[in-house]
């Protein structure tokens, strides 16, 4: 009996689903309040897209409000206890990033949907679908149940709010073009596909696990970007570059301006198809500022 109890107590530590279920149930059993704001996204300093895609970076009244969405499944009790407290007591801003239709965040997003029905004030800001199986899936949550919604997926229509990272002042920097073609590899490609990196070693390249400054500088000095990183694609468009995307999930197929879809084995044949767009930086910033007004009014913050 003693051994059985010990195993029962430690099993959630090794079972991610059990850990998440325990945390979700604790939150759902709590009284929900809206005292303050917390901005939940993938707070990953190793992936600059995930890190900079949240509004807490760009609005003073949201500074120091971040919470890592992955803390929900942490094996550290201190982390999950804090997660329960923050989510239970505060209004929530969810996003940005590809948080919907992805297995890692499915239970979190459904928890947020359920909390909306319990009086929790929740804003989705610049989040989007991220399905590895379908190009344009329906969302795994009913976005109409949230208090205010702006997704980065253009097909959503009037609720389109592109990634808030466009507000970063780094995109106002001028660059001199030095190279015609450059490649920006995504985090998983760098980690899991060393043969591909060797295959394309003659092309100038960087990755989204470097700094924002390095990526933007690389984009700025390049005419045409080939990438399997969503944010490298987005930032290249903001800087008026031609873009060819190597899609890894649905997120590449639902932006306002379409990149040329290609592969790392065939992009050389597709280079002539790529085009750039002007005025996108200004448009994306204007949309985010207007959405911020709506969000702050809904959340009663100034």
N, C-alpha and C positions, 0 to 999 in steps of 0.2 A: 504493500500500500504506500509506504514512504517513497519507494522508487517511482511508483506510478505518479505520485503527486509532484515529485521533482521534475519528471519528464513533462508533465502537463504544464508546469510553470515555465519551463525553458523552451518549450516547442515553438511559441510565437517568435522567439529570438531568431530561429532558423527558418521560419516560414513567413515569407513576405506578405502573403494574403492574410494570414492570421493577424500579423502585426497591424496591417492596415484596417482590418475589420474591427479590431479592438479600439483603435484610435477613432474610427468613424463612429462607433457606438458611444464612446465617451462624449464626443461632441454632440451627437444627436440627443443624448440624454441630459445635456446641460440646458439651462435657461439661456436663450440667445439674446445678446444685447448688441448695441451699435455704438459703443463708446470708443471713438477713435477709428483709425484706418489702418489696414495692413494690405500691402501690395504683394500678392503671391505670384511667383513665376519661378522658372528654373534659374536659380541664382548660382550660376556656374562660371567662375572666373576663368576657367580653362577654355570655355567656348564663348567667344566675344559676342556672337549673335544672341545667345541665350541671356548673357549677362546684361547687355545694353538695351534689350527690347522692352524694358519696363518703365512706366512713367515716373516712378520714384526718383529716377536719375535726373529728371528734367523740370520738375516742379518743386519749388521750395516747400510748399505745404505738404508734400509727400516724402520729404527727405527722411531717411532712417526708418522707413516703414516696411522694408522688404522682409519676406519670408520665403524660404526655399520650398517649392512644392514637393520636392523629394524628401523633405524632413518628415513627411507623413508616414514614411515606411522605415525610418531610421531604427537601428538596433539600440540606440542610446535613449534611455528612458527620459533623460533630461531634455533631449531634443523633442521627443513626442509629447511630453508634458507641456512644453512651451507651445508647441503647435496647437494642442487642444485649447489652451488658454487664449492664445491670440485669435484663433478662428471663432471661438465661442463668444468672445467679448466685443469684437470689433466688426465694423463694416469692412467689406472685402472688395479689393480691385484685383481681378484675375487677369493676368497677362502682362506682357504679350508672350509670343512664341507659339509653337505648334503643340498646343495642349489638348486638342480634341481629336478623337479617333486614333489615339495611340495607347497601347496597352499600359504603359508605365503610369499614366495619369487618369486612366478610365475611372477608377473608384473615387479619386479626388473630385473630378468634375461632376460625377453623379451625386456626391456628397454636397457639393455647392448648390446643385439644382434643388436638392431636398431642403437645404437650409433656406432657400428663397421662400419656400412655402411656410416657413416658421418665423417670418418677419425679419430675416437677415437682409440687410441692404447689400446687394452685390452688383458690381459693374464688371462686365467683360470688356477689356480694352486692348484691342490689337491682337488677340489670340486667334488661332485658326486651326483648320483641320490638318492632319498629319498622318494620313492612312497609307500604310505600305502596300495595300492590296488594290485600292481603287483610286482613280484619278480625281473624281469629284464625288466623294461620299456625302451622305447626309450626316449631320452632326450626331454624336452619340449622346447628346443631351438636348433638351428642348430649350433653345435659347430664348423663347418667348416667356419662359418662367422667371427669367432674371430681371432685375430692376431696370438696368440700362445695358445695352449691348452695342458694341462696335467691333466687328471682326475684320481681320486683314484679308479675308476672302472676298474678291470683288463680286462674285455671283450673289452675295447677300443683298446687293442693291443699295438702298438708302442707308443701310447700317455699315457701309464700308468705312473702316478706319485703318489705314495702313500703319505699319509698325512705327511706334513713337520714337524709335531711334533716329528718325529723320531730323529730330530737334537738336541733335548733338551739334555743337558749333564746329566740329571738325570738318563738316561738309561744306563749310564756307571757305576752306583753304584752297588756294589756287595751286595747280600742278602743271609742270611741263611734261608733255608726252615724250617718252623715251623708247617705247617698244610697241610693236603692233599687236602682239598676242601674249597673253599671260594666263596662267592657270591658278585658281584658288581651290585647294582641296578641302573637303570637309573633314571633321574630326575622325569619323569612322574610317574614311579612306586612308588617312595618314596612319592610323593604327593597324588596319587589317589588310592593306593591299600594297605591300612593299614592292611587288613585281610591277604594278602599274606606275609607281613613282619612278622606278628605274627605266621603264619603257618611255616615259615622257620627260626624262631628265634634261633633254636639250632645250626644253621650253622654260622660260622664266616662271617661277612658281612661288607660292606661299600657301598658308593654310589658315583656317579660322581658329586655330589654337595658339596663334601669336597674339600680339596686341592690336587693338583697334587702330592705333596710329600706323602700324606697319601695313595692315590690310588696306586702309584708306590711301596711304601713300602709294602702295602697289597698284591699286585701282586707278589712282590719279595719273600715273605715268604710263598707263596702258590704254590702247585704243579699243581692244576687244578682249573681254574676259570669258573664259570657260570655267564653269564651276559646278560642283554638286553641293554647295552651301547655299541655303535660302538667303541668308543675310548678305552674303557676298553678291548674289544676284541682285538683291534689292538695292544695296548701296551702290553697285555699279550703275544701275538705272538712275539713281538719284544724281550721280555725277555725270550723267549724259553719255555713258559708255554703251557700246554694243555688247550684247550678252548672249552666250550660248549656255544653256543649262543641261546638266546631266542629272535627270530627276531621280530621287531616291524615295520620295513619297508624294502624296497628292498635293502637297503645299506648293509645288512648282507650277501647277496648272491653273491656279485661280488668282493670279495677279492681274491688275488692270491692263498692263502692257505685257504682251506675251514674249518671253524669250524664245529663241530658236531652241527646240528640243533636239538633243543630240546624244552621242555617247563618246566616251573617251577614245574609242577605237575609230570613230568616224567624224569627229568634229572638224578635221581639216577639210573635208568635202562640204561642210556646211557653213564655213566662215563667210562666204559671200552673201548668205541669206540674212545675216544679223543686221539689225538697225538700232539706232539710238533714239531717245525721246527727250524733248526739251520741256522745261517747266515743271518737271515732276517733283523736284525738291520743294518748290514753293507750294504746289498743290497739296502734297502730303503734310506739310507743316500747317497749312491753313486748316485742313480737315481735323488735325489733332488738336489745334487750339480751340476750335469750335466744339469739339467733343469734350475737351477739358472743362469748358464752361458748363456744359450739360451735366457732366459727372460731378463737379464740385457743388453745383446747385442741388443735385439729387442727394448727395452725401452730406449736405449742410456743412461744407468746409469753405473757408475763404483763403 
